[in-house]
Amino acid sequence: MISVVIPLYNKEEFIVECLDSVINSISISSCSIEILVVDDCSTDNSLELCKSYSHQISLIQLPRNSGPSAARNMGINKAKNDFILFLDADDLVHPYAFKYLVDTIKENPEDNVFLLGVDYLDGTFKRGLEKEFSIKRLSKFEYHRNLIEGVLLFSASSTCINKNIVNVVGYFNEHSRYTEDSEFWARISERFSVILIDTQLIGYRIVQGSLSQICRENLSDIPILLTTLLEQNKINKSNKTVRLAYSIMFLKYTILIRANNHSANKILFTKERVFNCINFYFLLSCFFAFSPSFFTKSLIKVFRYLKYRK
């Protein structure tokens, strides 16, 4: 029923714990679930560690380093089962994750997208798991609402999809290594409602020096998520949620680009992008675009501390 797709690049510190958590959860669920690890030309000991699991996983090696999107797309194409759960190699699944997920998929056969609750990790799961878990049906554009509220429901470790939806929305964009997963969720959210299993079943690890952090700290170009939100805003002109999500992300990327000491107004402030932005957020963006880079950098540090502290 489910294929777990794990893109792998230099995660020797975490991959064993990740795989052990998946295998343990599968054993409790008593379901037939395949594990696909797609190695993106790791240069550390990650690949050798995975080879010791050869009887339990399918190990795929990309011919060249191509980024997590290429690894996920390869996993989608190689998967034998109808549903795919994406999982990053430094994250964990709860022992009952697959039991709850399989039960939920069986009870909602017409649905194509399922989300698992996330717990931020600094080691092991801190919260206990309720014996009874609740299911929430969320309408289309849920990811856009998440962007507005600043919450993490969709992620590269908590989202399970029917693999056939790539025939509708397309694959992960392989031309960018920043916001490439977010852009994929935005395309899905525009077309599909989702089912949320509202209890913490995924341990999401905040790792210093991750690819997304490196890209964010060196951001100097237009993130593909913003480009997709702009196009969705133009198509869904009467949808206030889409326009607000676009405007908030316009502001966010203005701050990030300025924090990296680049000129945000030269990069972001085209006539089309400004026209589609809500005036309030554009004015805020103007303020940050001309603020000192140390000010916006300090603002980001404070925000991340408040967001991820336990």
Residue pairs with C-beta under 8 A, 6 or more apart in sequence:
1 31
1 32
1 33
1 81
1 82
1 83
1 102
1 105
2 31
2 33
2 34
2 81
2 83
2 84
2 85
2 98
2 101
2 102
2 105
2 160
3 33
3 34
3 35
3 36
3 75
3 79
3 80
3 81
3 83
3 84
3 85
3 163
4 22
4 33
4 34
4 35
4 36
4 84
4 85
4 87
5 36
5 38
5 71
5 72
5 75
5 76
5 79
5 84
5 85
5 86
5 87
6 18
6 19
6 22
6 35
6 36
6 37
6 38
6 75
6 87
6 88
6 89
7 38
7 40
7 68
7 71
7 72
7 75
7 88
7 89
8 15
8 37
8 38
8 39
8 40
8 42
8 46
8 47
8 50
8 71
8 89
9 39
9 40
9 41
9 42
9 46
9 65
9 68
9 71
9 89
9 211
10 42
10 43
10 44
10 46
11 18
11 42
11 44
11 46
11 89
11 90
12 42
12 44
12 45
12 46
12 49
13 90
14 89
14 90
14 91
14 205
14 207
15 37
15 46
15 49
15 50
15 89
15 90
16 49
17 92
18 87
18 88
18 89
18 90
18 91
18 92
19 35
19 37
19 50
19 53
19 56
19 57
21 92
21 93
21 94
21 95
21 203
22 35
22 87
22 93
23 35
23 53
23 56
24 95
25 93
25 94
25 95
25 96
25 97
25 98
25 99
26 33
26 35
26 98
28 95
28 96
28 98
28 99
29 96
29 98
29 99
29 102
30 99
31 98
31 99
31 102
33 81
33 98
34 58
34 79
34 80
34 81
35 53
35 56
35 57
35 58
36 57
36 58
36 60
36 75
36 78
36 79
37 50
37 53
37 57
37 58
37 59
37 60
37 89
38 60
38 61
38 62
38 71
38 72
38 74
38 75
38 78
39 46
39 47
39 50
39 59
39 60
39 61
39 62
39 71
40 62
40 65
40 66
40 67
40 68
40 70
40 71
41 61
41 62
41 64
41 65
46 89
47 59
47 61
50 57
50 59
51 59
53 59
58 78
60 74
60 75
60 78
62 70
62 71
62 74
66 174
67 174
67 177
67 180
68 156
68 172
68 177
68 180
68 181
68 211
69 171
69 172
69 173
69 174
69 176
69 177
69 180
69 181
70 172
70 174
72 86
72 156
72 172
72 181
73 171
73 172
73 174
75 84
75 86
76 84
76 163
76 166
76 171
79 163
81 163
82 162
82 163
82 164
83 105
83 114
83 160
83 161
83 162
83 163
84 160
84 161
84 162
84 163
85 101
85 116
85 159
85 160
86 156
86 157
86 159
86 160
87 93
87 156
87 157
87 202
88 156
88 157
88 205
90 205
90 207
90 210
91 121
91 157
91 202
91 203
91 204
91 205
92 121
92 124
92 125
92 202
92 203
92 205
93 201
93 202
93 203
94 125
94 129
94 200
94 201
94 202
94 203
96 129
96 201
97 116
97 201
97 202
100 116
100 133
100 197
100 199
100 201
101 114
101 116
101 160
101 197
101 201
104 114
104 135
104 195
104 197
105 111
105 114
105 160
107 135
108 114
108 135
108 195
111 193
111 194
111 195
112 161
112 162
112 164
112 165
112 192
113 159
113 160
113 161
113 162
113 165
113 188
113 192
113 193
113 194
113 195
114 159
114 160
114 161
114 194
114 195
114 196
114 197
115 138
115 153
115 154
115 158
115 159
115 160
115 194
115 195
115 196
115 197
116 158
116 159
116 160
116 197
116 201
116 202
117 158
117 196
117 197
117 198
117 199
117 200
117 201
117 202
118 152
118 153
118 155
118 157
118 158
118 200
118 202
118 203
118 204
119 125
119 126
119 127
119 200
119 202
119 203
119 204
120 204
120 206
120 308
120 310
121 203
121 204
121 205
121 206
122 205
122 206
122 310
124 203
125 200
125 203
126 310
127 200
129 199
129 200
129 201
130 199
133 197
133 198
133 199
134 198
134 199
135 195
135 196
135 197
135 198
136 195
136 196
136 198
137 193
137 194
137 195
137 196
138 153
138 193
138 194
138 195
138 196
139 193
140 189
140 190
140 191
140 192
140 193
141 189
141 190
141 239
141 241
141 242
142 153
142 154
142 189
142 193
142 194
143 153
143 154
143 182
143 185
143 186
143 188
143 189
144 186
144 189
144 229
144 241
144 242
144 244
144 245
145 241
145 245
146 152
146 153
146 154
147 245
147 248
147 249
148 241
148 244
148 245
148 248
150 307
152 158
152 204
153 196
154 182
154 185
154 188
154 189
155 181
155 202
155 204
156 181
157 202
157 204
158 201
158 202
158 204
159 185
161 188
165 188
165 191
165 192
168 191
169 184
169 187
169 188
169 190
169 191
170 187
171 184
172 180
172 181
172 184
173 180
173 183
173 184
173 224
174 180
175 224
176 183
176 223
176 224
177 211
177 215
178 212
178 215
178 216
178 219
178 223
178 224
179 223
179 224
179 225
179 226
180 224
182 225
183 223
183 224
183 225
183 227
183 228
186 225
186 228
186 229
186 232
187 228
190 232
190 236
206 308
207 213
216 256
217 260
218 260
219 253
219 256
219 257
219 260
219 262
220 257
220 260
220 262
220 267
221 267
222 253
222 267
222 268
223 249
223 253
225 249
226 246
226 249
226 250
226 253
226 268
226 273
229 242
229 245
229 246
229 249
230 246
230 272
230 273
230 276
232 242
232 246
233 239
233 242
233 243
233 246
233 276
234 276
236 242
243 276
243 278
244 278
246 276
246 277
247 277
247 278
247 280
247 281
247 282
248 281
250 268
250 273
250 277
250 281
250 282
250 285
251 281
251 284
251 285
251 288
253 264
253 268
254 264
254 268
254 285
254 288
254 289
255 264
255 288
255 296
255 299
255 300
256 296
256 300
257 263
257 264
257 267
257 268
258 264
258 288
258 289
258 291
258 293
258 296
259 293
259 296
259 297
259 299
259 300
260 293
261 293
263 289
264 285
264 288
264 289
265 286
265 289
265 290
268 285
268 289
269 285
269 289
274 282
277 285
288 296
